[in-house]
Structures are given as structure tokens and as C-alpha cells.
Amino acid sequence: MPKALGGQGDGQNPEQLFAMGYASCFLGALQMMAGRMGKKEATDNAVIHVNVHLGEAEELGGFGLAVDIKVEGVEDEELIKAGHEACPYSRALTHGAVVKVSKA
């Protein structure tokens, strides 16, 4: 558990793991869109930095997530926007996701 929530802060927390998955997914979406847009070389030096923060979900109570993404090594704003729109993580957080919870 993170120190901010009263834990010891050792090891990886779920937010860090989510950030790593998000960064990988975003990079893949960015590369895919670069290929479709004829700009494949534009992502040769791309590095995605993602920070995920816990916060209160204003209308729901309890915890929510805030995500900051920084795209390094890509100057094309149109391409970055296209990558964000194609990324499944971005789509889920922007438009919602179908979540099914059941007993195993």
C-alpha cells in the first residue's frame, strides 16, 4: 500500500502497475497510428511517461484515478492525439469499459 494511504510504500502498487501497462499500450497505439498515417519514423524515438494518482472520485465517493501522460520524442500533436484516441486504456478511461464481476 502506498505511504499516502498509510502503508509502508514498499514494492509495486496497483497504480504503478497500471501506469506501466498504460504506457506500453499507448506506445503500441501511437506506433500503429503512425504507420496508418504514413508517419512510421515519427515514433522511432518515442518514450511514454505515465503517472497514475489516487484521488477522490467526486461524485462516487471513495477513490478514483487521475492519469498524466507525457509523450517524449514525438513532435506531431496530431499523431499523439490519434494515438490517444486509438489506445484501449485511453478509450476505457475516456468512454467507459464493460466490467463484469462474478464468482470464480
Secondary structure, 3 states (H helix, E strand, C coil): CCHHHCCCCCCCCHHHHHHHHHHHHHHHHHHHHHHHCCCHHHHCCCEEEEEEEEEECCCCCCEEEEEEEEEECCCCHHHHHHHHHHCHHHHHHHHCCCCCCCCC
